[in-house]
């Protein structure tokens, strides 16, 4: 008789699950907070007397939040890859589509139905519906999931590339990234061509919505996250030994982006809205800020040189960030509608209060939905792509 702990040699052992990285979870939480700040800022900036410094806090300081999502997504993907086993592409896609594609479709249809009723715009016809789903335009935050899905579809390419790229290759990729993003964002000739296309042109929406699915806009930061995950020991040593330079680079990169923003307003005569649409994450200053912020926050949350009592809060923010990211436009819309209906101008105080309220309600709704999903698994499956674990 064999003991209960005997391993059947014919059945391959399950690979050990790697330990959870608190840094990824915590970065996910603060990134979600940054996304909400940007969207609150978009409401506040409508006020012609908006405080440019508060706009900078909402719209400039938070500019790292979307690109850093790609950084930690790639880091998590490559961190959990078994480098010794062949890459199982179908299994990978099945798992990732469960986590992203299902919630993307559910939330897209939810917002299309909700907004059609709430704003009396109706439900789009099949042709327009196809375009909205293809480009992630059913609601303004959903495009991120479309880009993420494209990154997943091309995962074999990224694995091949990460194995072969080195420091010089990254330097070249950074230079190409800056040039490509500058062309896509600021090329007068290209944008004149795009906007000059007839409205019925099939090509026009594919170019107009290029930021919603062209993965190359964020390729450098994604590849960097994947490469660092495959060189974790060297990365951890670098963070530990270079903590001070990393901090200096972070603040310097933020200062550069802020300088660009204030220069556009105070010297070039831009409105705050024009300034934030120019000094964004795809500008050269924005790319360096993303790079600085990604390494800085990973370092801070890895070695935790801050009060430890913050960790439970950071954990909850990270744990509920996905649902909060997906739901927060709903609460922004309701509050904005209430303010408009009652003729209340969004002052700085109201904007700050609105941010706190939207953040609290979004995270609270996420926690509540997660708890309901424990009893009714379908809720978590549909809203955040979380399936109950199979019992062994």
N, C-alpha and C positions, 0 to 999 in steps of 0.2 A: 504494500500500500504506500502510495506517495503522500508526502505531507501536503498541507493546503497551500504552502508557499512555493511549491515546486513550479518552475517555469517550463512550459512546453517549448522545446527548442524549435518546433516547426512554426510557431507563431512569433513573428517579430515583435520585440518589446516596443511599447509606446515610447517615443522620445520624451525625455523629461521636459516639463514645462519650465521655461526660463523664468527667473524671478521678475516680478513687476518692477518697472522703472518709475519711481515716483516723479522724476523730472518730466517725463512725457505726460503723465496725468496732470501735473500742476500747470505745465505750459498750455495744455488743452483748455484748462479752466480760465487762465488769464487771457487766452486768445478769444475765447467766447465773450469775455467781458469787453475786449477791445472791439469786436464786431458790433456789439450792442452800442458801444460809445459812438462808433462811426455812423450808425443809423439814427441815433438820437441827434447827433450833430447835423445830419441832413435835414432833420425837422427844425432844428434851432436856427440854422443858417438862413432860413427863409426870412427871418427877422432882419430887416435892413440895418438895424442898429445892433446887430449881434456883436458881442465882445470878441475881438479877434484872438485874444489869448485863450478864452474858453474854447473857441473853435479849434485852436491849435491843439488843445488838450484832447478834445473829442476826435479830431480828424487827422492830426499829424502824429502825435505820440502813439496812437493806436494803429498806425499804418503797417506795423509788422505782423498784425494778427492773422491776415489771410495767408501770406506766404509762409509764415512759420508753421501753419497747419500742414503744409506740404512737407516741410522739413521733418516734423515729428511723425507724419504718416509714413514717409520713406524710412525713417529710422526704425519705427516699429515693425515695418514689413521685413526689412533686412535683418533686424535683430532676431526675429522669430523664424527666419529661414534656417533650415538644416543644410548647412553647406556641404555635408558629406553625402546627402541623398540627392537623387535627381529631382529637378523641379517638376512638380506635378501641376501642370498648368490648368487642366480642367478642375481639379480639386480646389486650386487657389481661386479661380474665378467663381466657382460655386459658393465658396465661403465668403468672398468679398461682395459678391452681388447680393447675397442675403443681408449683409450688413449695410449696404449702401443703396443698391438699386430698388429694393422693396420699399424702404422708407422714402426714397426720392419720389417714387411713383405715388405712394400714399399721400405724402404731403403736397405734392403738385396738384393732385385731384382735389384734395381738401381745400387748398387756397383758391383754386379755380371755381369751385362750387361756392365757397364762403364769399369771396369777393364779388362773384357774379350776383349773389343775392344782396349782399350788404351795400354794394356800390351801384346796384341796378345796371350792371353791364352785361349780364347774361353769360351763358356758357359758350365758349368759342366753338366754331364749326370744326369739322374734322381736319381740314387743311391747316387752319391756324393752330389747332390743338397739337398737331404733329410738330409744328415749328416750335411751339412753346416747350414741349417736352424734350425735343432734340437739343435746344440751346439752354435749357434750365431757366426759362424766363417766366414760369408760372408765378414765381415770387422772387424778389430781388436777391435773396440770400441763397437760393437753390443752385445757382450756377456752379458753386464750389463742388457740389457732388458730381456734376457732369464732368468737370475736369478730373476729379478723382477717379471716376470710372474709366476715363481715357488712359490715365496713368496705370490703372489695373490691367486694362486690355493690352498694354504695351510692356507689361512686366518682364517677359523674357528678354526684351531689348535692354531694359535697365540692368538686369542681372548680368548679361554679357558685358555691358559697358562698365559697370562698377568693378568687375574683375580685372579690367584692363586699364582703367584710367589712373593716372598718378597726379602728383602736385602740379606738374607743368601742364598736364591736360586740363586740370581744373582752372588754372590761370587763363588758358585759352578759352575754355568754356565761359568763364566769367566775362571776358572781353566780348565774346560773341553775344552773350546774353544781354549785356548793356547795349550793344549796337542794335540788336533785334528789337528789344523793348523800346528803345528810343525811336526807331523807325516806325514801329507799330503805333506808338503814342503821339509822336510829334511830326511825322512826315506830312507836310502840307500837300505834296503831290499825291501821295497815296490816299489820304483822307478826302481830298477833293475828288479823286476818282471814285471812291466808295460812295460818297454822298451824291455824286452826279449820276450814278446808275439809276435807271428807271425803277419806279416802285414795284413794277411787276417782274423785275429781273430775279431769276432764281439765285444768281450769284450774290446779290446785295445782302440778304440776311446772313449768309455764311460769312461775309466780311464784316458786316455791322456787328455781329455777335461773336467776333473772333476771340474776345477776352473770355468768353464763356466756355470755350472748348479747345483752344490752341494751347496744348500743354507746354509748348516751348516758352511761353511767357514766364513759366516758373520752373523750367528744367534745371537750372543751376542749383537752386536751393533744394530741390527734390533729390537730385543726384548726390549733393553734399551730405544730406541726411542719411542716404543709403550707404555711402562710402564710409562715413564715420562709424556707422553701426557695425560694419565689417572690420573696422580697425579700433575696436572699443578700448583695448588696453592702452594704445598710444594716445587715443583721444582723452581718456581719463587722466593719463599722466600730463598731457598738455594742459588740461583744465586746471589741474592741481598746481602745476608749476607756473602757469601764466595767468593766474587769476587777476592780478593787478592790470597787466596790459589788456586783458579781455574787457575789463571794466572800463578802462580808458577809451578803448575803441568803441564800445557801446555808446558812451556819452558823447564822444566826438562825432559819431555817425548820426546820432539824434540831433546834435547841434547843427550839423551840416544841413539836414532836412528842414529843421526849423528856420535856419538862416535863409534857405531858398524860399520858404513860405513867406517870411516877413519881407524879404527883398521884393517879391512879386507884388505885395500889397503896398508897402511903404515907398518903394522906388519906382516900380513899373506901373503903378496905378491899377492893379488888378483888384477886383472885388474878392471878398473871402471865398465865394463859391468858385470863381475862376482860379484862385490860388490853389485850393485843395484839389481841383481837377487837373492841376498842372504838377504840383509837388506831391505826387502819389507814389505808391510802392513800386511802380515800374520806371520811375525816373532814375537816373544814375545814383542820386543821393538816396532814393528809396531802396534801391537794391543793396547798397552798402549798409543802410540801416537795418534791413532784414537780416543780412549776414551777421552784423554785430549783435543784434538782438537774439538771434537763434543761439549763438554760442554763449552769450552772456547769461540768458535765462537757464540754459541747460547747466551751465556751471553753477549758478546760484542755487538751483534746486537739487543739484547733485551733492554739493558739499554743505548746503543748508547753513550758511552764515547769516541767519536771521532768527527771530524768536520762534521756538519750536511750537508754540501754541497756535501758530498760523497753519500748521500742517493739516489739522482736521478740516479747517475751512477750505484750504486748497484742495484737499481730497474730495470734498463734496462738490466743489465747483467743477473739478475735472470729471468726476463721476457722472454728473448731470449736464455736462456741457453740450452733448450731442442734441438732446431733446430741447434744451434751452436755446441753442442756436437755431433750431428749426422752428420753434414756436414764437420767438420773441417779436417778429413782425406783426403777429396778431394783436398783441397787447399795445404795441406802438400805434397801430392803426386805431384801436379803440380810444386811446387817450388823446391822440391827435384829433379824432372826430369830436370828442367831447369839448376840447379846447376851442375848436373852430365853431362848433354849434353855439357856444356860449360867448363867443367873441373875445376869448382870452388870448392875449399876445404871449408868445413863448419868450419870456425873459430868461436871463441867465439862471436865476433861482429856480424857475419852473423847469428849465432844461435839466439842471442837476437833479432836482427832485424826481423828474420823469425817468432819468437814468436809474436812480436807486430803485424806484418802484418797478420798472420793467425788469431789471435784473432780479429783484427779489421774487416777483411773480413768476418769471420764467423758470428760475431754479426751483421754486416751490412746486410749480406745475409738473416739472420733470420728476421731482421726488415722489409726488403723489401718483403720477402715472406709472412710475417704476414699481411702486408698492401695489397698485392695482394689477400690474402685469405679473406680479408674483403669483397672484391668485388666478388671473386670467392670462395665460402666456401669450395669447394672440395679440394683446395690447402692445406688449414689448416687441413682438415680432414685427408688427406693422409700423410702429412709430420710431423705433431705434434699431431695428434689425437684430434684436437680441433673442436668440433661441434658447430655450431651456437646455441645460446640459444633459446629455444622455447618461443614464446610470450604467456603470460597468457591471 
